[in-house]
C-alpha cells in the first residue's frame, strides 16, 4: 500500500510541475524547441495545441496514466519522439554504469574490511569515512583531467564502449565503497568476539573460513544498505553523468525537468521508481535468506556491543586542523573582490589562494562553515529521528523507503524549488525528504533481529512489560548503530546540498557555502586546484572527525560502564 501511494504521489507531483512552478509550459517548451523564436501568441497557441487540451496539468496527467495502462509512455513535448525508447536507452546506460561502480565499491569495501579481519579488531573508521565524503563530481573532474586530458589513458566523454565506463565508475564507486566498508567494518568486531569464533579457532578451523562466516553473520542488517547504494548509483549519478556526458537515466530526467518535458520526465522518474522497488524487494528477499529459520523461530543471538577505543589524538588533531582553518577564515572578508589577484596561488596574504573573482578562499571557507555544517547537521538529526520512528513500522518504512531512495536529489530539489523557490531552506527540505531511507532500513533490519532474539523471548516469558522491553532492550540496541550510521552520512548530506546548489536550487551566489565553493571552482580546477581542494578537504576532515569522535565517545562510555575487576 505504501509503495503504491508513494508511486502515485510522486508521479502526480511530477505531472503538476508546471502548476507548482507557475511557469507556462508552452513558453518553456517553445524555448526548448527553438531558442531564437519569438514567444508570440500564435506560436504559444500552436505549442498548446500540440501539448493537449488547454495544456492543463491535471488533464495531461490523466491522459498519461491512461496511456501508461496500454504500455505507452507518450511522446516527448520537445523532440516529438516516443518516450519509451529514450527511457529504455538511458536506463540501460545507467544500469551498466551502476554495475561497474558497484563493483568498484565492493572491491574498495573489501580492501577496507580486510585489515579488521587480519587484526581481529576495529578501527576508528576515519579513513573510510573520508573516502565516503569525497565529492563525486570533484573526483570525476580530477579523474577526467589527470587520466583523460593530461595522460590520455581513457576517453573523457560519451558512451561508446567499455573504456568509457572506467572513469565514471571510479568517481561513483570510491565514495560508495568508503560507505559500505565503514558499515561492515563497524559491525565485524562484535561478531569476532563471540564464543563461536573462539571455538572454531580452537578446533583448527582456518582463518579464511572464520572470516567468511563472520562476514555472513554481519551482512543481514546491511543488505538493505547495499541495495540502496546500488539504486543511488543509478539515479544519483547526475553530476558524474554531466561531467562525462554520459546519456544515463538521471541526466535524461534532469534535462526533461529543465525543459518541462513532462512525458519524458514522468517516464524517467517511473523507471527510477520501479528500479528502486525491484532492488528493495531483492534486498529484502536476500536478507531473509541469510537469516534463515532463526528469524522465524525467534532464536537469533545478537552480537554484544563492541566499542572502538580510538586514541583521543585522532579526533583532537582533526578538530584542531578544521577549527583553526575556520577560525582564521572568520577574521577575513569573504566578499572582498580583488580583480588583480584572480586565481592567485596560496601566499601569505591569501593562505589558500583566491577564486576566479579574486575572493579569499580561506575567508569563504571560514564563513561558510556555519551554514554548511549547521544545515547538514539539522537534516541529519531529522533523518535520524524519522528513521528510528519508522524502524518500528518495517512494513510502512520499507515501501516508503524504496520510493524515496529511488528519487535523485535533483528531481526532488526541482519539485521543492517549484513550490518554495531556490534557496538553502528548500534544498535542505529536498535532501531531508530523501536522506532518511538508508537509516530507516538499517533501523528496521536491526529491530527485526532484536525482536527475534532469544533474550527478548526470555524477557516476555518472565512477564516484562512491552514498554520496558522497548526502552531497555530494543531501542538501545538499535539507536547506537543507527546514530553512528547517521554521523557517517553527515558529509554526504552536505554534498547533496552542494549538488543542488550547483544546479541553482540551493545556496545562491555569492554565499560562501562549501558546496557552492566546490561547484564554482570546478570550472577552473585545472588552473587553480586549491580553490576546489580547500572545501573538499574540509568536508573530508569533517567526515573523519565525525567517525573518530563518535568512536572515541563510545569507547570512553564503555570504559566508564565496565565494573571494576570485570
MIGU-593530 format. One record per residue (C-alpha): residue in one letter; x, y, z. Coordinates in steps of 0.5 Angstrom, whole numbers. Example, Ala and Ser with C-alpha at 12.3 -4.5 7.8 and 13.67 -1.06 7.14 Angstrom:
2
NODE   code       x       y       z
NODE      A      25      -9      16
NODE      S      27      -2      14
***
This chain:
566
NODE   code       x       y       z
NODE      X       0       0       0
NODE      X       6       5       2
NODE      X       9       3      -5
NODE      X       3       5      -9
NODE      X       1      11      -5
NODE      X       8      14      -6
NODE      X       9      12     -13
NODE      X       2      15     -15
NODE      X       4      21     -10
NODE      X      11      22     -14
NODE      X       8      22     -21
NODE      X       3      27     -19
NODE      X       8      32     -17
NODE      X      12      31     -23
NODE      X       5      32     -27
NODE      X       4      38     -23
NODE      X      11      41     -24
NODE      X       8      47     -29
NODE      X       3      49     -24
NODE      X       7      48     -18
NODE      X      13      53     -21
NODE      X       8      58     -24
NODE      X      11      58     -31
NODE      X       7      57     -37
NODE      X       9      50     -40
NODE      X       8      53     -47
NODE      X      13      58     -46
NODE      X      18      53     -43
NODE      X      17      48     -49
NODE      X      18      53     -54
NODE      X      25      56     -52
NODE      X      27      49     -51
NODE      X      25      47     -59
NODE      X      27      54     -61
NODE      X      31      59     -57
NODE      X      31      64     -63
NODE      X      24      64     -64
NODE      X      20      70     -61
NODE      X      14      68     -56
NODE      X       9      71     -60
NODE      X       1      69     -58
NODE      X       1      65     -65
NODE      X       7      61     -63
NODE      X       5      59     -56
NODE      X      -2      57     -58
NODE      X       1      53     -63
NODE      X       5      49     -58
NODE      X      -1      49     -53
NODE      X      -5      45     -59
NODE      X       1      40     -59
NODE      X       1      39     -52
NODE      X      -6      38     -51
NODE      X     -13      41     -49
NODE      X     -11      47     -45
NODE      X      -4      44     -43
NODE      X      -7      43     -36
NODE      X      -3      39     -32
NODE      X      -9      35     -29
NODE      X     -12      33     -35
NODE      X      -5      32     -38
NODE      X      -3      27     -32
NODE      X     -10      23     -33
NODE      X      -8      22     -40
NODE      X      -1      20     -39
NODE      X      -4      15     -34
NODE      X      -9      12     -39
NODE      X      -4      11     -44
NODE      X       1       8     -39
NODE      X      -4       3     -38
NODE      X      -3       1     -45
NODE      X       4       1     -45
NODE      X       5       8     -48
NODE      X       9      13     -44
NODE      X       7      18     -49
NODE      X      11      23     -54
NODE      X      16      28     -52
NODE      X      14      35     -52
NODE      X      21      38     -54
NODE      X      23      33     -59
NODE      X      17      30     -62
NODE      X      19      22     -61
NODE      X      17      17     -57
NODE      X      19      17     -50
NODE      X      20       9     -48
NODE      X      26       8     -53
NODE      X      29      14     -49
NODE      X      28      12     -42
NODE      X      30       5     -44
NODE      X      36       7     -47
NODE      X      38      12     -41
NODE      X      36       6     -36
NODE      X      41       1     -40
NODE      X      47       6     -40
NODE      X      45       8     -32
NODE      X      45       0     -30
NODE      X      52      -1     -34
NODE      X      55       5     -30
NODE      X      52       2     -24
NODE      X      54      -5     -24
NODE      X      61      -2     -26
NODE      X      61       3     -20
NODE      X      58      -2     -15
NODE      X      64      -7     -17
NODE      X      69      -2     -15
NODE      X      65       0      -9
NODE      X      65      -7      -7
NODE      X      73      -8      -8
NODE      X      74      -2      -4
NODE      X      70      -4       2
NODE      X      74     -11       2
NODE      X      80      -7       2
NODE      X      78      -3       8
NODE      X      75      -9      12
NODE      X      81     -14      11
NODE      X      85     -10      16
NODE      X      80     -11      21
NODE      X      79     -19      19
NODE      X      87     -19      20
NODE      X      88     -15      26
NODE      X      81     -18      29
NODE      X      80     -11      32
NODE      X      76      -5      30
NODE      X      79       2      28
NODE      X      76       9      29
NODE      X      74       9      21
NODE      X      76      16      20
NODE      X      79      14      13
NODE      X      73      10      10
NODE      X      69      16      13
NODE      X      74      21       9
NODE      X      73      17       3
NODE      X      66      17       3
NODE      X      66      24       4
NODE      X      70      25      -3
NODE      X      65      30      -7
NODE      X      64      25     -13
NODE      X      63      31     -18
NODE      X      70      34     -16
NODE      X      73      27     -16
NODE      X      70      26     -23
NODE      X      73      33     -25
NODE      X      80      31     -23
NODE      X      80      24     -26
NODE      X      78      27     -33
NODE      X      84      32     -32
NODE      X      89      27     -30
NODE      X      87      21     -33
NODE      X      84      23     -39
NODE      X      87      30     -41
NODE      X      94      30     -38
NODE      X      96      23     -39
NODE      X      91      21     -45
NODE      X      89      14     -42
NODE      X      82      14     -42
NODE      X      76      17     -46
NODE      X      73      23     -43
NODE      X      66      24     -45
NODE      X      61      20     -49
NODE      X      59      13     -49
NODE      X      61       8     -54
NODE      X      65       2     -50
NODE      X      67      -1     -44
NODE      X      73       4     -44
NODE      X      68      10     -43
NODE      X      66       6     -36
NODE      X      72       7     -32
NODE      X      73      14     -30
NODE      X      65      15     -28
NODE      X      65       8     -25
NODE      X      71      10     -21
NODE      X      68      17     -19
NODE      X      62      14     -17
NODE      X      65       8     -13
NODE      X      70      11      -9
NODE      X      65      14      -4
NODE      X      60       9      -4
NODE      X      66       4      -3
NODE      X      68       8       3
NODE      X      61       8       6
NODE      X      60       0       5
NODE      X      67      -1       8
NODE      X      66       3      14
NODE      X      59       0      16
NODE      X      62      -7      15
NODE      X      68      -6      19
NODE      X      64      -2      24
NODE      X      60      -9      25
NODE      X      65     -14      25
NODE      X      69     -13      32
NODE      X      63     -15      36
NODE      X      62     -22      32
NODE      X      69     -23      32
NODE      X      69     -23      40
NODE      X      63     -28      40
NODE      X      64     -35      43
NODE      X      63     -39      37
NODE      X      69     -36      34
NODE      X      74     -38      39
NODE      X      71     -45      39
NODE      X      72     -45      31
NODE      X      79     -43      32
NODE      X      81     -48      38
NODE      X      78     -53      33
NODE      X      83     -51      28
NODE      X      78     -48      23
NODE      X      82     -44      18
NODE      X      82     -36      19
NODE      X      79     -36      12
NODE      X      73     -40      14
NODE      X      72     -36      20
NODE      X      73     -29      17
NODE      X      68     -32      11
NODE      X      63     -34      17
NODE      X      64     -27      21
NODE      X      62     -23      14
NODE      X      56     -28      13
NODE      X      54     -26      20
NODE      X      54     -19      20
NODE      X      51     -18      13
NODE      X      44     -19      14
NODE      X      42     -12      17
NODE      X      47      -9      12
NODE      X      44     -12       6
NODE      X      39      -6       5
NODE      X      44      -1       5
NODE      X      48      -5      -1
NODE      X      41      -5      -5
NODE      X      40       3      -3
NODE      X      47       4      -5
NODE      X      46       1     -12
NODE      X      40       5     -13
NODE      X      43      11     -11
NODE      X      49      10     -16
NODE      X      44      10     -22
NODE      X      39      16     -20
NODE      X      44      20     -16
NODE      X      50      20     -21
NODE      X      47      26     -25
NODE      X      53      30     -23
NODE      X      58      25     -26
NODE      X      54      24     -32
NODE      X      54      31     -33
NODE      X      62      32     -32
NODE      X      63      26     -37
NODE      X      57      27     -42
NODE      X      54      20     -40
NODE      X      47      19     -43
NODE      X      44      16     -37
NODE      X      37      16     -34
NODE      X      39      21     -29
NODE      X      42      26     -34
NODE      X      36      25     -38
NODE      X      31      26     -32
NODE      X      35      33     -31
NODE      X      34      35     -38
NODE      X      27      34     -38
NODE      X      26      37     -32
NODE      X      29      44     -34
NODE      X      26      44     -41
NODE      X      19      42     -37
NODE      X      18      36     -42
NODE      X      13      32     -37
NODE      X      12      26     -41
NODE      X      20      25     -42
NODE      X      21      27     -34
NODE      X      15      22     -32
NODE      X      18      16     -36
NODE      X      25      17     -33
NODE      X      22      18     -26
NODE      X      18      12     -27
NODE      X      24       8     -29
NODE      X      28      10     -23
NODE      X      22       8     -18
NODE      X      21       2     -21
NODE      X      28       0     -20
NODE      X      28       2     -13
NODE      X      22      -2     -12
NODE      X      25      -8     -15
NODE      X      32      -7     -12
NODE      X      29      -6      -5
NODE      X      25     -13      -6
NODE      X      31     -17      -8
NODE      X      35     -14      -2
NODE      X      29     -16       3
NODE      X      29     -23       0
NODE      X      37     -24       1
NODE      X      36     -21       8
NODE      X      31     -26      10
NODE      X      35     -32       6
NODE      X      41     -30      10
NODE      X      38     -30      17
NODE      X      34     -37      15
NODE      X      30     -40      20
NODE      X      33     -37      26
NODE      X      28     -31      24
NODE      X      22     -35      24
NODE      X      24     -39      31
NODE      X      26     -32      35
NODE      X      33     -36      36
NODE      X      38     -30      34
NODE      X      43     -29      39
NODE      X      45     -21      38
NODE      X      53     -20      38
NODE      X      55     -16      44
NODE      X      57      -8      44
NODE      X      64      -8      42
NODE      X      66       0      42
NODE      X      72       2      39
NODE      X      77       5      43
NODE      X      81      10      39
NODE      X      86      15      41
NODE      X      84      22      43
NODE      X      89      25      39
NODE      X      86      23      32
NODE      X      79      27      33
NODE      X      83      32      37
NODE      X      88      33      31
NODE      X      82      33      26
NODE      X      78      38      30
NODE      X      84      43      31
NODE      X      86      43      24
NODE      X      79      44      22
NODE      X      77      49      27
NODE      X      84      53      26
NODE      X      82      54      19
NODE      X      75      56      20
NODE      X      77      61      26
NODE      X      83      64      21
NODE      X      78      65      16
NODE      X      73      68      20
NODE      X      78      74      21
NODE      X      78      76      14
NODE      X      73      79       9
NODE      X      69      73       5
NODE      X      66      78       0
NODE      X      72      83      -2
NODE      X      74      82      -9
NODE      X      81      83     -12
NODE      X      81      83     -19
NODE      X      88      84     -20
NODE      X      89      77     -15
NODE      X      84      73     -19
NODE      X      86      65     -18
NODE      X      92      67     -15
NODE      X      96      62     -12
NODE      X      97      61      -4
NODE      X     101      66      -1
NODE      X     102      70       6
NODE      X      96      75       4
NODE      X      92      69       1
NODE      X      94      63       5
NODE      X      89      58       1
NODE      X      89      63      -5
NODE      X      84      66      -9
NODE      X      78      64     -13
NODE      X      76      67     -20
NODE      X      74      74     -18
NODE      X      80      75     -13
NODE      X      76      73      -7
NODE      X      80      70      -1
NODE      X      79      62      -1
NODE      X      80      62       7
NODE      X      75      67       8
NODE      X      70      64       4
NODE      X      72      57       8
NODE      X      71      60      15
NODE      X      65      64      14
NODE      X      61      58      10
NODE      X      63      53      16
NODE      X      56      55      20
NODE      X      51      55      14
NODE      X      54      48      11
NODE      X      55      44      18
NODE      X      49      47      21
NODE      X      44      46      16
NODE      X      47      39      14
NODE      X      47      37      22
NODE      X      40      39      22
NODE      X      38      35      16
NODE      X      42      29      19
NODE      X      39      30      26
NODE      X      32      30      23
NODE      X      33      24      19
NODE      X      36      20      25
NODE      X      29      21      29
NODE      X      25      20      23
NODE      X      29      13      22
NODE      X      28      11      29
NODE      X      21      12      29
NODE      X      20       9      22
NODE      X      24       3      24
NODE      X      19       0      29
NODE      X      14       0      23
NODE      X      18      -4      18
NODE      X      12      -5      13
NODE      X      11       2      12
NODE      X      18       4      12
NODE      X      20      -1       7
NODE      X      15       1       2
NODE      X      16       9       3
NODE      X      24       8       3
NODE      X      24       4      -3
NODE      X      20      10      -7
NODE      X      24      16      -3
NODE      X      31      12      -4
NODE      X      30      12     -12
NODE      X      29      19     -13
NODE      X      35      23     -15
NODE      X      36      29     -10
NODE      X      36      33     -16
NODE      X      29      32     -18
NODE      X      26      33     -11
NODE      X      30      39     -11
NODE      X      27      42     -17
NODE      X      20      40     -14
NODE      X      21      43      -8
NODE      X      24      49     -11
NODE      X      18      50     -15
NODE      X      14      51      -9
NODE      X      19      54      -4
NODE      X      24      58      -9
NODE      X      31      56      -9
NODE      X      35      57      -3
NODE      X      38      54       3
NODE      X      32      52       6
NODE      X      29      49       0
NODE      X      35      45      -1
NODE      X      35      43       6
NODE      X      28      40       5
NODE      X      29      37      -1
NODE      X      35      33       2
NODE      X      31      31       8
NODE      X      26      28       4
NODE      X      30      23       1
NODE      X      36      22       6
NODE      X      32      18      12
NODE      X      31      11       8
NODE      X      38       8       9
NODE      X      38      10      16
NODE      X      31       7      17
NODE      X      32       1      13
NODE      X      38       0      18
NODE      X      34       1      24
NODE      X      28      -3      21
NODE      X      33      -9      20
NODE      X      36      -8      27
NODE      X      29      -8      30
NODE      X      27     -14      26
NODE      X      34     -18      29
NODE      X      33     -16      36
NODE      X      25     -18      36
NODE      X      27     -25      34
NODE      X      33     -25      39
NODE      X      33     -31      45
NODE      X      34     -26      50
NODE      X      28     -22      48
NODE      X      24     -28      49
NODE      X      26     -30      56
NODE      X      24     -22      58
NODE      X      17     -24      55
NODE      X      17     -30      59
NODE      X      18     -27      66
NODE      X      13     -22      64
NODE      X      17     -16      63
NODE      X      12     -10      60
NODE      X      13      -8      53
NODE      X      15      -1      55
NODE      X      20      -4      59
NODE      X      23      -8      53
NODE      X      22      -3      48
NODE      X      26       3      52
NODE      X      31      -2      56
NODE      X      33      -7      50
NODE      X      30      -6      43
NODE      X      32       2      43
NODE      X      39       2      46
NODE      X      41      -4      41
NODE      X      38       0      35
NODE      X      40       7      37
NODE      X      47       7      37
NODE      X      49       3      31
NODE      X      44       8      27
NODE      X      47      14      30
NODE      X      54      12      28
NODE      X      51      11      21
NODE      X      48      18      21
NODE      X      54      21      23
NODE      X      58      18      17
NODE      X      52      20      13
NODE      X      53      28      15
NODE      X      59      30      10
NODE      X      54      26       4
NODE      X      49      30       6
NODE      X      53      37       6
NODE      X      55      34      -1
NODE      X      48      33      -3
NODE      X      46      40      -1
NODE      X      52      42      -5
NODE      X      50      39     -12
NODE      X      43      42     -11
NODE      X      47      49     -10
NODE      X      51      47     -17
NODE      X      44      47     -20
NODE      X      42      53     -18
NODE      X      37      50     -13
NODE      X      41      51      -6
NODE      X      45      57      -3
NODE      X      46      62      -8
NODE      X      52      66     -10
NODE      X      55      70      -7
NODE      X      54      66      -1
NODE      X      61      63       2
NODE      X      57      56       3
NODE      X      62      50       2
NODE      X      58      46      -3
NODE      X      58      53      -7
NODE      X      65      54      -7
NODE      X      66      47     -10
NODE      X      62      48     -15
NODE      X      64      55     -17
NODE      X      72      52     -17
NODE      X      70      46     -22
NODE      X      70      50     -28
NODE      X      78      52     -27
NODE      X      80      47     -22
NODE      X      86      45     -27
NODE      X      89      53     -26
NODE      X      87      54     -19
NODE      X      86      47     -16
NODE      X      87      50      -9
NODE      X      80      53      -9
NODE      X      77      46     -10
NODE      X      81      43      -5
NODE      X      80      47       1
NODE      X      73      46       1
NODE      X      74      38      -1
NODE      X      79      37       5
NODE      X      74      41      10
NODE      X      69      36       8
NODE      X      74      30       9
NODE      X      76      33      15
NODE      X      69      33      18
NODE      X      68      26      16
NODE      X      74      24      20
NODE      X      72      28      26
NODE      X      65      25      26
NODE      X      67      18      25
NODE      X      73      18      30
NODE      X      70      23      35
NODE      X      64      18      35
NODE      X      68      12      36
NODE      X      72      16      42
NODE      X      66      18      46
NODE      X      63      11      45
NODE      X      69       7      48
NODE      X      70      12      53
NODE      X      63      11      55
NODE      X      64       3      55
NODE      X      70       4      60
NODE      X      66       8      65
NODE      X      61       3      65
NODE      X      65      -3      66
NODE      X      65      -6      73
NODE      X      72      -6      77
NODE      X      75     -13      76
NODE      X      71     -15      71
***
